[in-house]
Amino acid sequence: MVKIVLFVLLAEAVTVIGQILFKKSANSLERYSLRSNGARIRFLSEIFARPSLWLGFLAIVIGLVIWLIALAQGDLSLVFPIGSLQYIMILFLAHIFLGEKIDKMKFIGTFLVVFGIVLITTTH
């Protein structure tokens, strides 16, 4: 079971890194109205020219492969709840790398998720 948990944690960590890179790509874009075809084309050409978008995509794909390995080795009823730790990783990494605020409700909600994960995984 330890091996499965490690695979899930690795998959989730890599996926979260991908999401952080996606958000960095999105934050660096100008605000587009996207009302005209020209604006849509400029938006797409600018977003696809961002290395952080492609690195994020690569991280998501790598995370998916690791996730599939974890699924092949463990029960979905175990693997999926552990994958919920992604919420915790996102909360803290978004604060560290994107400067997002962690308010009291986000903090409490996140740790309620952790408590639920502990309940589910300790029954296996």
NUNU-161154 format. One record per atom (N, C-alpha, C): residue in three letters; x, y, z. Coordinates in pm, whole numbers, padded with zeros to 5 digits, always signed. Layout:
REM NUNU-161154
ALAXYZ
...
***
This chain:
REM NUNU-161154
MET+00082-00120+00000
MET+00000+00000+00000
MET+00087+00127+00000
VAL+00202+00123+00065
VAL+00290+00240+00069
VAL+00332+00279-00072
LYS+00362+00179-00155
LYS+00403+00204-00293
LYS+00292+00275-00371
ILE+00169+00232-00352
ILE+00055+00293-00420
ILE+00041+00439-00376
VAL+00048+00461-00245
VAL+00036+00597-00192
VAL+00145+00687-00249
LEU+00267+00636-00259
LEU+00376+00715-00315
LEU+00352+00749-00462
PHE+00302+00653-00539
PHE+00270+00680-00679
PHE+00161+00787-00690
VAL+00058+00776-00607
VAL-00050+00875-00611
VAL+00004+01013-00574
LEU+00082+01021-00469
LEU+00137+01150-00427
LEU+00226+01211-00535
LEU+00307+01128-00600
LEU+00392+01176-00708
LEU+00307+01225-00825
ALA+00206+01147-00862
ALA+00117+01186-00971
ALA+00050+01320-00941
GLU+00002+01334-00819
GLU-00067+01457-00781
GLU+00029+01575-00776
ALA+00150+01555-00725
ALA+00248+01664-00719
ALA+00283+01713-00859
VAL+00305+01621-00951
VAL+00339+01659-01089
VAL+00221+01730-01155
THR+00100+01682-01130
THR-00020+01745-01186
THR-00039+01886-01130
VAL-00016+01903-01002
VAL-00029+02035-00940
VAL+00074+02132-00998
ILE+00194+02085-01021
ILE+00295+02169-01086
ILE+00245+02213-01223
GLY+00184+02120-01296
GLY+00126+02155-01426
GLY+00019+02262-01414
GLN-00066+02252-01313
GLN-00171+02352-01293
GLN-00113+02489-01257
ILE-00010+02489-01176
ILE+00057+02616-01141
ILE+00116+02680-01267
LEU+00177+02599-01352
LEU+00232+02651-01478
LEU+00122+02702-01570
PHE+00008+02633-01575
PHE-00106+02681-01654
PHE-00151+02818-01603
LYS-00163+02831-01473
LYS-00208+02957-01414
LYS-00108+03068-01441
LYS+00022+03038-01433
LYS+00124+03139-01466
LYS+00109+03183-01612
SER+00080+03089-01701
SER+00058+03124-01842
SER-00062+03216-01856
ALA-00169+03181-01789
ALA-00292+03260-01799
ALA-00273+03399-01739
ASN-00201+03408-01627
ASN-00179+03537-01563
ASN-00095+03632-01648
SER-00010+03577-01733
SER+00079+03661-01812
SER+00013+03714-01939
LEU-00109+03670-01965
LEU-00178+03717-02085
LEU-00247+03850-02059
GLU-00253+03930-02163
GLU-00331+04052-02154
GLU-00479+04014-02147
ARG-00558+04107-02101
ARG-00703+04084-02100
ARG-00755+04099-02243
TYR-00819+03995-02290
TYR-00875+03997-02424
TYR-01027+04000-02415
SER-01089+04075-02504
SER-01235+04077-02506
SER-01289+03952-02575
LEU-01215+03897-02669
LEU-01250+03777-02746
LEU-01382+03793-02821
ARG-01419+03916-02849
ARG-01545+03940-02921
ARG-01527+03928-03073
SER-01407+03951-03119
SER-01385+03941-03263
SER-01296+03821-03295
ASN-01305+03776-03419
ASN-01220+03664-03461
ASN-01073+03699-03451
GLY-01038+03822-03483
GLY-00899+03865-03475
GLY-00846+03857-03332
ALA-00928+03899-03236
ALA-00888+03893-03094
ALA-00872+03749-03049
ARG-00960+03662-03096
ARG-00951+03520-03059
ARG-00822+03458-03114
ILE-00790+03491-03237
ILE-00669+03437-03300
ILE-00545+03489-03228
ARG-00541+03619-03195
ARG-00428+03675-03121
ARG-00415+03608-02984
PHE-00527+03586-02918
PHE-00526+03520-02787
PHE-00466+03380-02799
LEU-00514+03301-02895
LEU-00464+03164-02912
LEU-00317+03162-02950
SER-00278+03252-03040
SER-00137+03252-03081
SER-00047+03294-02965
GLU-00093+03386-02881
GLU-00012+03428-02767
GLU-00005+03319-02661
ILE-00116+03255-02632
ILE-00115+03155-02525
ILE-00034+03032-02566
PHE-00043+02992-02693
PHE+00032+02874-02735
PHE+00181+02902-02754
ALA+00220+03029-02751
ALA+00362+03065-02760
ALA+00430+03065-02623
ARG+00356+03040-02518
ARG+00409+03044-02381
ARG+00475+02910-02344
PRO+00605+02910-02312
PRO+00671+02786-02269
PRO+00607+02726-02143
SER+00561+02812-02053
SER+00500+02761-01930
SER+00374+02680-01959
LEU+00302+02714-02065
LEU+00185+02635-02103
LEU+00227+02495-02146
TRP+00330+02487-02228
TRP+00376+02356-02278
TRP+00438+02272-02167
LEU+00512+02337-02077
LEU+00567+02264-01962
LEU+00455+02215-01871
GLY+00353+02297-01854
GLY+00237+02255-01775
GLY+00167+02136-01837
PHE+00150+02141-01969
PHE+00087+02031-02040
PHE+00169+01903-02024
LEU+00300+01914-02037
LEU+00388+01798-02020
LEU+00376+01742-01878
ALA+00373+01829-01779
ALA+00358+01784-01640
ALA+00225+01711-01620
ILE+00119+01762-01679
ILE-00013+01698-01666
ILE-00009+01558-01728
VAL+00054+01545-01844
VAL+00063+01415-01911
VAL+00146+01318-01828
ILE+00259+01363-01775
ILE+00341+01277-01690
ILE+00263+01236-01565
GLY+00193+01331-01505
GLY+00110+01300-01389
GLY+00004+01196-01421
LEU-00055+01206-01541
LEU-00157+01109-01583
LEU-00097+00969-01595
VAL+00021+00958-01652
VAL+00086+00827-01666
VAL+00113+00767-01528
ILE+00164+00847-01437
ILE+00191+00798-01301
ILE+00060+00760-01232
TRP-00044+00838-01253
TRP-00177+00810-01198
TRP-00228+00675-01248
LEU-00211+00649-01376
LEU-00256+00521-01432
LEU-00179+00403-01372
ILE-00051+00423-01344
ILE+00027+00318-01276
ILE-00031+00292-01138
ALA-00063+00398-01066
ALA-00122+00382-00932
ALA-00257+00311-00940
LEU-00338+00347-01039
LEU-00468+00281-01056
LEU-00453+00133-01088
ALA-00351+00100-01166
ALA-00329-00040-01202
ALA-00290-00123-01081
GLN-00233-00059-00980
GLN-00184-00133-00864
GLN-00276-00127-00743
GLY-00372-00038-00742
GLY-00455-00023-00623
GLY-00602-00008-00654
ASP-00683-00022-00553
ASP-00827-00005-00567
ASP-00859+00142-00592
LEU-00955+00168-00679
LEU-00998+00304-00706
LEU-01050+00370-00578
SER-01115+00291-00493
SER-01169+00346-00368
SER-01060+00390-00272
LEU-00937+00347-00294
LEU-00823+00393-00215
LEU-00748+00504-00288
VAL-00719+00482-00416
VAL-00637+00574-00493
VAL-00705+00710-00509
PHE-00832+00710-00541
PHE-00900+00837-00569
PHE-00905+00930-00449
PRO-00941+00882-00330
PRO-00940+00973-00215
PRO-00800+01029-00183
ILE-00698+00949-00200
ILE-00562+01000-00176
ILE-00531+01110-00277
GLY-00584+01095-00397
GLY-00566+01197-00500
GLY-00626+01331-00461
SER-00717+01330-00367
SER-00777+01455-00319
SER-00676+01543-00247
LEU-00562+01488-00213
LEU-00457+01569-00152
LEU-00411+01680-00246
GLN-00448+01667-00372
GLN-00418+01771-00471
GLN-00474+01906-00426
TYR-00590+01906-00360
TYR-00649+02030-00311
TYR-00556+02100-00212
ILE-00494+02022-00126
ILE-00403+02078-00026
ILE-00278+02132-00094
MET-00225+02054-00188
MET-00106+02098-00259
MET-00132+02228-00334
ILE-00247+02235-00401
ILE-00283+02356-00476
ILE-00294+02476-00384
LEU-00358+02458-00270
LEU-00376+02568-00175
LEU-00242+02630-00137
PHE-00148+02546-00095
PHE-00020+02598-00047
PHE+00073+02642-00161
LEU+00077+02568-00270
LEU+00165+02607-00380
LEU+00115+02732-00452
ALA-00017+02749-00460
ALA-00071+02872-00519
ALA-00036+02992-00431
HIS-00034+02970-00302
HIS+00007+03077-00210
HIS+00156+03110-00229
ILE+00238+03006-00237
ILE+00384+03026-00248
ILE+00424+03084-00384
PHE+00374+03025-00493
PHE+00421+03062-00626
PHE+00337+03167-00696
LEU+00211+03181-00658
LEU+00123+03276-00726
LEU+00079+03391-00635
GLY+00114+03382-00508
GLY+00076+03487-00415
GLY-00071+03488-00377
GLU-00141+03376-00398
GLU-00282+03371-00363
GLU-00297+03367-00211
LYS-00402+03432-00163
LYS-00426+03440-00019
LYS-00491+03312+00032
ILE-00452+03273+00154
ILE-00517+03160+00222
ILE-00597+03220+00337
ASP-00729+03227+00320
ASP-00810+03280+00428
ASP-00855+03167+00521
LYS-00922+03204+00626
LYS-00961+03109+00730
LYS-01049+02996+00674
MET-01145+03029+00589
MET-01236+02928+00535
MET-01165+02832+00441
LYS-01074+02880+00360
LYS-00996+02791+00273
LYS-00913+02695+00357
PHE-00853+02748+00463
PHE-00769+02667+00551
PHE-00851+02558+00619
ILE-00964+02595+00676
ILE-01051+02498+00746
ILE-01104+02395+00647
GLY-01152+02441+00533
GLY-01206+02350+00432
GLY-01104+02250+00383
THR-00983+02297+00361
THR-00876+02209+00315
THR-00845+02102+00418
PHE-00841+02140+00543
PHE-00809+02041+00645
PHE-00925+01948+00676
LEU-01048+01988+00644
LEU-01160+01894+00650
LEU-01144+01787+00542
VAL-01093+01829+00426
VAL-01065+01733+00319
VAL-00959+01633+00367
VAL-00854+01682+00430
VAL-00749+01593+00483
VAL-00808+01494+00583
PHE-00892+01542+00670
PHE-00954+01455+00770
PHE-01035+01345+00702
GLY-01110+01380+00599
GLY-01186+01281+00525
GLY-01098+01179+00457
ILE-00986+01224+00402
ILE-00892+01133+00338
ILE-00835+01034+00439
VAL-00799+01084+00555
VAL-00746+00997+00660
VAL-00849+00892+00699
LEU-00974+00933+00714
LEU-01080+00838+00749
LEU-01094+00728+00644
ILE-01093+00766+00518
ILE-01113+00669+00410
ILE-00993+00576+00397
THR-00873+00631+00400
THR-00754+00548+00375
THR-00717+00459+00492
THR-00754+00495+00613
THR-00720+00409+00727
THR-00812+00289+00738
THR-00921+00287+00662
THR-01010+00171+00664
THR-00965+00063+00568
HIS-00865+00092+00485
HIS-00815-00009+00389
HIS-00710-00095+00453
***
